């Protein structure tokens, strides 16, 4: 992916000098781990509410809206998107890009079916195993057979071009792949590039796969939305956290500490568990991350891609 990304950056069209402000915009629709917060069985949790991680891209010039992951909170998240950029008709979804088959990332597809939206041919971009899983397992197979969704298969490091101004590059990442592959996405406009990487087992495994260095993740990138499921190894008392592979926030900050301040500012931690103290913007851990120059994604954050 890193070499493909470098090539993509070098071949990207020149930025338009006449583009209106924020013709293309990225919106954080959720920043929590798959189950959000409060999680099931935690009714007394009075911490900040979390919706599962999901991004939207609005392309106002072409009248298009795209989702990245279809979370179980898709109804509320689409309502948030509608308030920012009302749909031209129906659901107004020109594509849903799926990272993998864990609950927070694809269960929202069910709401496109006959019991809810009764959608028609919403393009769903998925890797081959993910697409096959949806075709051959209910209730997802019914979405396909009834034409609620139209599956469009992607390939790793293969561009999906939605218009002259926006394209998506999926890249493989190591993660628990019980039902599907796992990918991250590079979101590309002529002016800006963002990476969405909500789930990964470890930086070591990823960098071994890519034969690269952590610094390469932010080279040529404007925004990096990266897995922050757990803050450190002390987060789940009584559980062996080595069996729950995710790079810890403190590990990621350490791996990227040599970057410049401007590169630190590109990093936005996302997909944090309900136990992660960065969930609270006022926590000591949130303040530490900010003091080191990093950002924490929050629902409702908006970024220009022009």
C-alpha positions, 0 to 999 in steps of 0.5 A, a space after each residue: 500500500 505504501 508504494 501504491 500510495 506514493 504513486 497515487 500521490 504523484 499521479 493525482 490531478 493538480 489542485 484546482 485554484 477555482 474550487 469553491 470552499 468545501 465542495 468536498 467534505 469529510 464528516 466523522 459520523 462516529 468514533 467509537 468501537 463497534 458496540 459504541 457506548 454505553 455498551 450492552 450490559 452497562 446501563 449505568 455508564 454515564 460517560 460520553 455517548 459513542 456511536 461506532 466509527 463511520 466516516 462520510 464524504 460529501 461531494 457537493 460538486 457532483 451531488 454525491 455522498 459516500 459512507 465508510 462503514 455501515 455501523 449499527 447506528 446508521 439511522 442516526 448517523 444518516 440523520 446527522 449527514 442529512 442535516 449537513 448535506 440533505 440528500 437529493 432523493 431517497 437515502 442519497 447514498 452513492 456508495 458504502 465502502 466496507 472495511 471488514 465483517 465485524 459488527 460495527 462495520 457492516 451491520 447497518 446494511 440491514 437497515 437498507 432492507 425491506 423491514 426498514 428503508 427498502 432501498 434500491 441498488 445502493 452500491 456497496 463496495 467490498 473486498 472479494 471475501 466480504 462480498 461473498 460473505 454478503 451474497 451467501 449468508 442471510 440476512 445479507 443475501 436477501 439484500 442482494 437478491 431483492 436488489 436493496 444493495 448492489 455489490 461492487 468488488 474491490 481489489 487491494 491497491 486498486 483505485 475506485 474512481 467515483 468522479 474526476 474529483 474523488 477516488 478511493 484506494 483500499 489497502 490490506 491490513 492485518 486483522 482478525 479475518 474470520 469472515 472477510 479480509 480487512 482493509 483501510 482506505 485512502 480517500 483522495 481528492 485533487 487537493 487532499 488525502 485522508 486515510 481511514 484505518 479503524 482496525 489493525 492488529 499491530 503496527 509491527 505486522 502492518 509494517 512487515 507486510 508493507 516493508 515500510 516505516 510508521 512515518 510513511 503513513 503520514 507522507 503525502 497525507 492530510 488526515 490519518 484516522 487510526 485505530 485507537 481501540 485501547 489506550 494501554 494494556 491496563 484497560 481491562 482488568 482481569 483480561 489478558 489484553 495480549 489476546 485482543 490485538 490492537 495498537 495501543 494509543 500510547 504505542 502509536 504516539 511512541 512510534 510516531 514521536 519523531 514526526 514533526 508537529 505538523 505531521 502529529 497534527 494529521 493523526 486523529 485517533 478513532 474507534 476507541 472502546 468505551 473503556 478508553 479514557 480518551 473517550 472523555 475529552 477532559 481526561 488526563 489521557 486526552 489532554 496528554 495526547 493533545 499536548 503531544 500534538 495528536 488529535 482525537 476524532 469526535 462525532 461531528 468533526 468536519 474537514 475540508 477536502 478541497 
